[in-house]
C-alpha cells in the first residue's frame, strides 16, 4: 500500500500487516507502529487482501468484504467516515457478494460474481464510475456499457480499470496524464474503452498516474 504491507498466511487465511499505522490501516486494533508483521484482529479467514493508500480491504470465502484504516472519504464502505483499526464489514447491496476487491488510494472497487463492478469512497474526477463526481460511503454500481461485464478490476489513485472476458479494457476517473487510454486527457465519470489497436488484454494494473496491461 502507501506506507504499509499486508499478507495472508498459507494455511488458514489469517491476515498480517506491517508498516505505518497512525490511522489503523494494519487492522490490529491499535495505532502502534510495529516493525514486523502483526495479526489483523477479528479471527477472520480471508481469500484475498489488498493494501490501498491508507486503508486495507479483504474478502472472506463467502464474498463479504471487510476494510479498515483511513476512512475520511468513506473508502471503508460502512456508511461512515470514522477510521477503523480492525476489520469492518462493508455494507454491500442486498444479495451482492464480491469475487474480487481492490483498495485504491482514496476509494475501493470490487467485482461481484457476474462481473458487475462496484466502487465507493472518493468520487472526485469520476473515480466511483457511477456518472457522478460525488463520493459514496457504501458500494455503488459502476455504470458499465451495455452488455459489458468485467473479469478483473484494478484501481489506484483516482482512476480504475476493468477488463472484460474478451480482453477489452475500460477505464474511468482521473485522466490528466492519459491514464484512461482513450487518447484524451478528459476525466471520465463512467467506463470508456481503452484504445488497444487490435490488442486483447489478459490483465490490467492501475498505478499513480498511469495504467499498464498484459496482452493475452
C-alpha beads as a LAMMPS data file, in Angstrom:
LAMMPS data file: protein, C-alpha beads

216 atoms
215 bonds

1 atom types
1 bond types

-500.0 500.0 xlo xhi
-500.0 500.0 ylo yhi
-500.0 500.0 zlo zhi

Masses

1 110.0

Atoms # bond

1 1 1 0.000 0.000 0.000
2 1 1 1.002 3.612 0.502
3 1 1 3.232 3.009 3.531
4 1 1 2.149 -0.450 4.651
5 1 1 2.145 -4.063 3.511
6 1 1 -0.303 -6.899 4.137
7 1 1 -0.246 -10.632 3.517
8 1 1 -2.354 -13.755 4.032
9 1 1 -0.888 -16.879 5.572
10 1 1 -0.970 -20.056 3.533
11 1 1 -2.883 -22.226 5.961
12 1 1 -5.965 -20.503 7.350
13 1 1 -6.203 -17.200 5.512
14 1 1 -5.300 -15.096 8.533
15 1 1 -4.189 -11.577 7.609
16 1 1 -0.970 -9.906 8.747
17 1 1 0.086 -6.302 8.163
18 1 1 3.104 -4.109 8.942
19 1 1 4.295 -0.530 8.434
20 1 1 2.662 2.844 9.094
21 1 1 -0.392 2.592 11.350
22 1 1 -1.460 6.002 12.709
23 1 1 -4.892 5.562 11.072
24 1 1 -5.362 1.884 11.945
25 1 1 -4.588 0.556 8.478
26 1 1 -2.796 -2.514 9.908
27 1 1 -6.041 -3.757 11.464
28 1 1 -4.536 -4.943 14.750
29 1 1 -6.840 -2.788 16.876
30 1 1 -4.126 -0.221 17.620
31 1 1 -2.381 2.748 16.066
32 1 1 1.025 1.474 17.147
33 1 1 3.962 1.348 14.736
34 1 1 5.217 -2.243 14.621
35 1 1 8.491 -3.196 12.982
36 1 1 7.285 -6.645 11.976
37 1 1 4.008 -8.285 10.867
38 1 1 1.107 -8.093 13.327
39 1 1 -2.063 -10.181 13.162
40 1 1 -5.196 -8.462 11.914
41 1 1 -7.874 -8.607 14.623
42 1 1 -11.150 -10.499 14.484
43 1 1 -10.087 -14.065 13.776
44 1 1 -11.402 -13.837 10.216
45 1 1 -10.244 -16.035 7.363
46 1 1 -9.690 -14.233 4.054
47 1 1 -9.233 -15.448 0.488
48 1 1 -7.698 -12.202 -0.827
49 1 1 -6.348 -8.926 0.545
50 1 1 -5.489 -5.539 -0.954
51 1 1 -3.494 -2.722 0.645
52 1 1 -4.534 0.749 -0.521
53 1 1 -3.112 4.193 0.020
54 1 1 -4.184 4.458 3.660
55 1 1 -6.614 1.590 4.111
56 1 1 -6.820 -2.159 3.597
57 1 1 -9.602 -4.423 2.326
58 1 1 -10.069 -8.180 2.196
59 1 1 -12.651 -10.773 1.144
60 1 1 -13.805 -13.842 3.032
61 1 1 -14.821 -17.084 1.337
62 1 1 -18.488 -16.030 1.302
63 1 1 -17.802 -12.870 -0.697
64 1 1 -18.184 -10.464 2.209
65 1 1 -15.741 -7.561 2.098
66 1 1 -14.050 -6.078 5.151
67 1 1 -11.998 -2.875 5.230
68 1 1 -10.042 -0.950 7.866
69 1 1 -7.869 2.131 8.265
70 1 1 -8.309 5.687 6.992
71 1 1 -11.920 6.447 6.108
72 1 1 -12.317 10.185 5.575
73 1 1 -13.808 9.615 2.110
74 1 1 -15.833 6.529 3.019
75 1 1 -13.373 4.112 1.413
76 1 1 -14.084 1.509 4.109
77 1 1 -17.652 1.274 2.796
78 1 1 -19.515 1.027 6.098
79 1 1 -21.574 4.213 5.605
80 1 1 -19.289 6.151 7.942
81 1 1 -16.256 8.393 7.830
82 1 1 -14.817 7.128 11.115
83 1 1 -11.429 5.433 10.952
84 1 1 -11.324 1.732 11.900
85 1 1 -8.360 -0.087 13.429
86 1 1 -9.842 -3.548 12.894
87 1 1 -11.828 -5.198 10.050
88 1 1 -15.222 -3.602 9.451
89 1 1 -17.873 -5.191 7.244
90 1 1 -18.605 -3.329 4.012
91 1 1 -22.313 -2.533 3.557
92 1 1 -22.775 -4.435 0.311
93 1 1 -26.039 -4.115 -1.635
94 1 1 -28.656 -6.696 -0.724
95 1 1 -27.816 -10.081 -2.228
96 1 1 -24.435 -8.943 -3.600
97 1 1 -21.303 -10.951 -2.844
98 1 1 -17.885 -9.980 -4.136
99 1 1 -15.421 -12.130 -6.042
100 1 1 -12.543 -9.610 -6.191
101 1 1 -11.593 -6.400 -4.408
102 1 1 -9.000 -3.673 -4.947
103 1 1 -8.199 -0.886 -2.475
104 1 1 -7.117 2.315 -4.206
105 1 1 -5.724 5.495 -2.738
106 1 1 -8.972 7.103 -1.556
107 1 1 -11.546 4.705 -2.983
108 1 1 -12.180 0.984 -3.286
109 1 1 -13.634 -1.131 -6.093
110 1 1 -14.876 -4.709 -6.216
111 1 1 -16.429 -7.184 -8.642
112 1 1 -19.376 -9.440 -7.975
113 1 1 -19.641 -12.917 -9.450
114 1 1 -21.465 -11.686 -12.550
115 1 1 -18.759 -9.156 -13.478
116 1 1 -20.555 -6.060 -12.226
117 1 1 -18.180 -3.543 -10.656
118 1 1 -18.938 -1.559 -7.521
119 1 1 -16.890 1.328 -6.124
120 1 1 -17.023 3.508 -3.021
121 1 1 -15.091 6.294 -1.333
122 1 1 -13.726 9.403 -3.053
123 1 1 -15.737 10.224 -6.170
124 1 1 -13.966 13.319 -7.480
125 1 1 -12.802 13.021 -11.090
126 1 1 -15.369 10.231 -11.589
127 1 1 -13.395 7.630 -9.646
128 1 1 -16.517 5.796 -8.471
129 1 1 -17.717 5.338 -12.072
130 1 1 -21.425 5.969 -11.499
131 1 1 -21.704 9.037 -13.746
132 1 1 -21.086 11.412 -10.845
133 1 1 -18.231 13.267 -9.158
134 1 1 -19.748 12.679 -5.733
135 1 1 -18.297 10.069 -3.443
136 1 1 -20.157 7.293 -1.668
137 1 1 -19.667 5.719 1.748
138 1 1 -21.215 2.452 0.567
139 1 1 -20.678 0.459 -2.651
140 1 1 -22.463 1.806 -5.735
141 1 1 -22.721 0.096 -9.107
142 1 1 -20.350 1.293 -11.818
143 1 1 -22.268 2.289 -14.968
144 1 1 -20.685 -0.211 -17.328
145 1 1 -21.504 -0.066 -21.051
146 1 1 -24.496 -2.155 -22.071
147 1 1 -23.626 -5.843 -22.117
148 1 1 -20.132 -5.345 -20.657
149 1 1 -19.072 -7.436 -17.668
150 1 1 -15.604 -7.423 -16.150
151 1 1 -13.383 -10.416 -15.486
152 1 1 -10.887 -8.369 -13.444
153 1 1 -10.569 -4.925 -11.928
154 1 1 -7.757 -2.610 -10.821
155 1 1 -7.704 0.722 -9.022
156 1 1 -5.094 3.055 -7.614
157 1 1 -5.016 6.835 -7.204
158 1 1 -8.203 8.375 -8.653
159 1 1 -8.954 6.023 -11.503
160 1 1 -9.956 2.411 -12.026
161 1 1 -9.990 -0.061 -14.901
162 1 1 -11.668 -3.340 -15.732
163 1 1 -11.057 -5.973 -18.403
164 1 1 -13.921 -7.907 -19.966
165 1 1 -13.805 -11.583 -20.904
166 1 1 -12.881 -10.678 -24.475
167 1 1 -9.766 -8.784 -23.432
168 1 1 -11.123 -5.252 -23.883
169 1 1 -10.142 -2.817 -21.134
170 1 1 -12.311 0.019 -19.857
171 1 1 -11.184 2.803 -17.505
172 1 1 -12.778 5.688 -15.619
173 1 1 -11.843 8.555 -13.301
174 1 1 -8.868 10.924 -13.378
175 1 1 -7.243 11.250 -16.812
176 1 1 -4.902 14.227 -16.617
177 1 1 -1.968 12.115 -17.789
178 1 1 -3.866 9.941 -20.240
179 1 1 -4.083 7.059 -17.776
180 1 1 -7.505 6.046 -19.098
181 1 1 -6.013 5.215 -22.500
182 1 1 -8.767 6.781 -24.598
183 1 1 -6.443 9.234 -26.392
184 1 1 -7.678 12.194 -24.305
185 1 1 -6.877 13.870 -21.008
186 1 1 -10.568 14.285 -20.142
187 1 1 -11.760 12.815 -16.840
188 1 1 -14.489 10.192 -17.262
189 1 1 -17.310 9.512 -14.814
190 1 1 -18.224 6.188 -16.460
191 1 1 -16.042 3.486 -18.060
192 1 1 -14.646 4.263 -21.524
193 1 1 -12.979 1.771 -23.842
194 1 1 -9.194 1.809 -23.952
195 1 1 -7.845 2.232 -27.496
196 1 1 -5.969 -1.048 -27.792
197 1 1 -5.105 -1.034 -31.515
198 1 1 -6.137 -4.637 -32.027
199 1 1 -4.602 -5.979 -28.812
200 1 1 -6.516 -8.056 -26.312
201 1 1 -5.552 -7.828 -22.655
202 1 1 -5.374 -10.599 -20.084
203 1 1 -4.919 -8.329 -17.068
204 1 1 -4.543 -4.680 -16.122
205 1 1 -2.970 -2.784 -13.241
206 1 1 -3.523 0.851 -12.273
207 1 1 -0.652 2.996 -11.000
208 1 1 -0.438 6.506 -9.616
209 1 1 -0.705 8.362 -12.932
210 1 1 -0.543 5.540 -15.451
211 1 1 -2.054 2.171 -16.314
212 1 1 -0.392 -0.957 -17.676
213 1 1 -1.768 -4.176 -19.096
214 1 1 -0.523 -7.558 -20.248
215 1 1 -1.787 -8.790 -23.585
216 1 1 -3.308 -12.243 -23.977

Bonds

1 1 1 2
2 1 2 3
3 1 3 4
4 1 4 5
5 1 5 6
6 1 6 7
7 1 7 8
8 1 8 9
9 1 9 10
10 1 10 11
11 1 11 12
12 1 12 13
13 1 13 14
14 1 14 15
15 1 15 16
16 1 16 17
17 1 17 18
18 1 18 19
19 1 19 20
20 1 20 21
21 1 21 22
22 1 22 23
23 1 23 24
24 1 24 25
25 1 25 26
26 1 26 27
27 1 27 28
28 1 28 29
29 1 29 30
30 1 30 31
31 1 31 32
32 1 32 33
33 1 33 34
34 1 34 35
35 1 35 36
36 1 36 37
37 1 37 38
38 1 38 39
39 1 39 40
40 1 40 41
41 1 41 42
42 1 42 43
43 1 43 44
44 1 44 45
45 1 45 46
46 1 46 47
47 1 47 48
48 1 48 49
49 1 49 50
50 1 50 51
51 1 51 52
52 1 52 53
53 1 53 54
54 1 54 55
55 1 55 56
56 1 56 57
57 1 57 58
58 1 58 59
59 1 59 60
60 1 60 61
61 1 61 62
62 1 62 63
63 1 63 64
64 1 64 65
65 1 65 66
66 1 66 67
67 1 67 68
68 1 68 69
69 1 69 70
70 1 70 71
71 1 71 72
72 1 72 73
73 1 73 74
74 1 74 75
75 1 75 76
76 1 76 77
77 1 77 78
78 1 78 79
79 1 79 80
80 1 80 81
81 1 81 82
82 1 82 83
83 1 83 84
84 1 84 85
85 1 85 86
86 1 86 87
87 1 87 88
88 1 88 89
89 1 89 90
90 1 90 91
91 1 91 92
92 1 92 93
93 1 93 94
94 1 94 95
95 1 95 96
96 1 96 97
97 1 97 98
98 1 98 99
99 1 99 100
100 1 100 101
101 1 101 102
102 1 102 103
103 1 103 104
104 1 104 105
105 1 105 106
106 1 106 107
107 1 107 108
108 1 108 109
109 1 109 110
110 1 110 111
111 1 111 112
112 1 112 113
113 1 113 114
114 1 114 115
115 1 115 116
116 1 116 117
117 1 117 118
118 1 118 119
119 1 119 120
120 1 120 121
121 1 121 122
122 1 122 123
123 1 123 124
124 1 124 125
125 1 125 126
126 1 126 127
127 1 127 128
128 1 128 129
129 1 129 130
130 1 130 131
131 1 131 132
132 1 132 133
133 1 133 134
134 1 134 135
135 1 135 136
136 1 136 137
137 1 137 138
138 1 138 139
139 1 139 140
140 1 140 141
141 1 141 142
142 1 142 143
143 1 143 144
144 1 144 145
145 1 145 146
146 1 146 147
147 1 147 148
148 1 148 149
149 1 149 150
150 1 150 151
151 1 151 152
152 1 152 153
153 1 153 154
154 1 154 155
155 1 155 156
156 1 156 157
157 1 157 158
158 1 158 159
159 1 159 160
160 1 160 161
161 1 161 162
162 1 162 163
163 1 163 164
164 1 164 165
165 1 165 166
166 1 166 167
167 1 167 168
168 1 168 169
169 1 169 170
170 1 170 171
171 1 171 172
172 1 172 173
173 1 173 174
174 1 174 175
175 1 175 176
176 1 176 177
177 1 177 178
178 1 178 179
179 1 179 180
180 1 180 181
181 1 181 182
182 1 182 183
183 1 183 184
184 1 184 185
185 1 185 186
186 1 186 187
187 1 187 188
188 1 188 189
189 1 189 190
190 1 190 191
191 1 191 192
192 1 192 193
193 1 193 194
194 1 194 195
195 1 195 196
196 1 196 197
197 1 197 198
198 1 198 199
199 1 199 200
200 1 200 201
201 1 201 202
202 1 202 203
203 1 203 204
204 1 204 205
205 1 205 206
206 1 206 207
207 1 207 208
208 1 208 209
209 1 209 210
210 1 210 211
211 1 211 212
212 1 212 213
213 1 213 214
214 1 214 215
215 1 215 216
